[in-house]
Amino acid sequence: MQDIINSINEAENKAAEIKAEAQRKAAEIAERAEERSAEIARLSEAELKAYREKSIKEAEAEAQKRYETEITVKRAEAAKYCADKLKSAENAVNDIVRRITRGSC
């Protein structure tokens, strides 16, 4: 009978040791997982910052390109408008000069 009790006590002690070891390993795994999680968060933040900066630079370059294209078009339109108005003004001036020189004013 004593052998059975000793065997049960020995089994309980062994189970307690196994449980304690499992809890220790679980704590280690959880700690490593938290460390890795923090590392991944830092890396992700750095990657996102780099991506954001790259995206901003690309957007600025695209905006500058569009601006330059649009300003070139509008400058050409403005030059044509000025030329047309100068031509109209020149015609009016010539008409006035003609009237003055003919004496019809």
KEKE-619499 format. One line per field, with one value per residue (C-alpha): x, y, z. Coordinates in pm, 1 decimal. Layout:
N
u	X | ...
v	Y | ...
w	Z | ...
//
This chain:
105
u	0.0 | 283.0 | 425.1 | 100.0 | 93.0 | 458.3 | 387.9 | 91.1 | 298.4 | 578.6 | 335.3 | 185.6 | 532.2 | 624.0 | 298.7 | 370.5 | 720.8 | 584.0 | 319.9 | 577.6 | 808.6 | 520.0 | 423.6 | 785.7 | 809.9 | 475.7 | 599.5 | 920.1 | 723.6 | 486.9 | 781.0 | 953.2 | 622.5 | 582.0 | 940.2 | 887.1 | 557.0 | 728.3 | 1003.7 | 750.0 | 564.3 | 888.8 | 977.6 | 626.7 | 632.9 | 965.4 | 837.2 | 517.4 | 713.2 | 936.2 | 631.8 | 453.2 | 758.3 | 794.4 | 425.0 | 442.9 | 747.1 | 575.8 | 259.4 | 460.7 | 647.3 | 320.8 | 163.7 | 466.2 | 452.5 | 81.0 | 139.5 | 415.7 | 200.7 | -98.7 | 106.0 | 262.3 | -83.5 | -218.9 | 84.8 | 29.8 | -339.0 | -246.9 | 9.0 | -251.1 | -508.1 | -259.3 | -165.9 | -533.1 | -603.3 | -295.6 | -409.7 | -757.9 | -606.1 | -373.7 | -670.1 | -852.6 | -541.0 | -488.2 | -852.2 | -815.4 | -487.7 | -646.7 | -941.2 | -709.9 | -484.2 | -783.3 | -932.3 | -1262.3 | -1255.0
v	0.0 | 235.5 | 172.4 | 286.4 | 603.6 | 671.9 | 613.0 | 855.5 | 1117.2 | 1072.4 | 1110.6 | 1425.3 | 1572.2 | 1488.9 | 1647.8 | 1961.0 | 1981.2 | 1935.1 | 2202.6 | 2446.1 | 2387.1 | 2436.2 | 2763.8 | 2883.1 | 2797.7 | 2965.3 | 3281.7 | 3275.1 | 3226.9 | 3510.7 | 3738.8 | 3658.3 | 3711.9 | 4055.3 | 4148.0 | 4035.8 | 4221.8 | 4543.5 | 4489.0 | 4432.9 | 4748.2 | 4952.7 | 4807.7 | 4866.1 | 5224.7 | 5284.4 | 5124.9 | 5328.8 | 5649.2 | 5575.1 | 5486.3 | 5804.5 | 6017.8 | 5844.7 | 5892.7 | 6260.4 | 6312.8 | 6134.3 | 6340.3 | 6663.5 | 6567.5 | 6482.1 | 6808.7 | 7005.7 | 6828.9 | 6905.3 | 7265.6 | 7311.3 | 7158.8 | 7371.6 | 7692.5 | 7631.7 | 7592.9 | 7900.3 | 8110.0 | 8013.5 | 8106.3 | 8438.0 | 8514.9 | 8443.4 | 8657.2 | 8945.0 | 8912.4 | 8916.6 | 9222.1 | 9402.6 | 9327.2 | 9461.3 | 9769.2 | 9814.2 | 9807.0 | 10066.9 | 10286.5 | 10259.3 | 10354.5 | 10659.1 | 10762.0 | 10717.7 | 10940.2 | 11204.3 | 11204.6 | 11224.9 | 11501.3 | 11328.4 | 11365.4
w	0.0 | 83.2 | -262.6 | -422.6 | -207.0 | -287.8 | -654.8 | -643.9 | -460.0 | -706.7 | -998.0 | -839.0 | -788.2 | -1147.0 | -1272.3 | -1065.5 | -1214.8 | -1568.2 | -1503.5 | -1361.3 | -1659.7 | -1902.4 | -1731.4 | -1743.8 | -2114.3 | -2181.8 | -2009.0 | -2217.0 | -2538.8 | -2446.8 | -2367.3 | -2697.9 | -2881.9 | -2721.0 | -2809.9 | -3168.9 | -3182.8 | -3069.8 | -3325.5 | -3604.6 | -3498.9 | -3516.8 | -3854.9 | -3988.4 | -3866.3 | -4041.7 | -4362.8 | -4352.6 | -4293.2 | -4592.1 | -4805.1 | -4698.6 | -4784.1 | -5120.5 | -5197.1 | -5105.6 | -5327.8 | -5616.8 | -5567.7 | -5556.6 | -5873.6 | -6049.9 | -5933.3 | -6054.2 | -6390.6 | -6427.9 | -6322.5 | -6577.2 | -6851.9 | -6760.8 | -6726.8 | -7068.4 | -7223.8 | -7047.4 | -7145.3 | -7507.9 | -7477.5 | -7315.5 | -7588.0 | -7857.0 | -7676.3 | -7651.4 | -8015.8 | -8115.6 | -7900.8 | -8034.5 | -8387.4 | -8306.2 | -8147.2 | -8443.1 | -8680.4 | -8471.6 | -8451.3 | -8827.3 | -8883.7 | -8660.0 | -8826.8 | -9167.9 | -9070.7 | -8931.3 | -9234.8 | -9470.2 | -9265.2 | -9207.4 | -8829.2
//
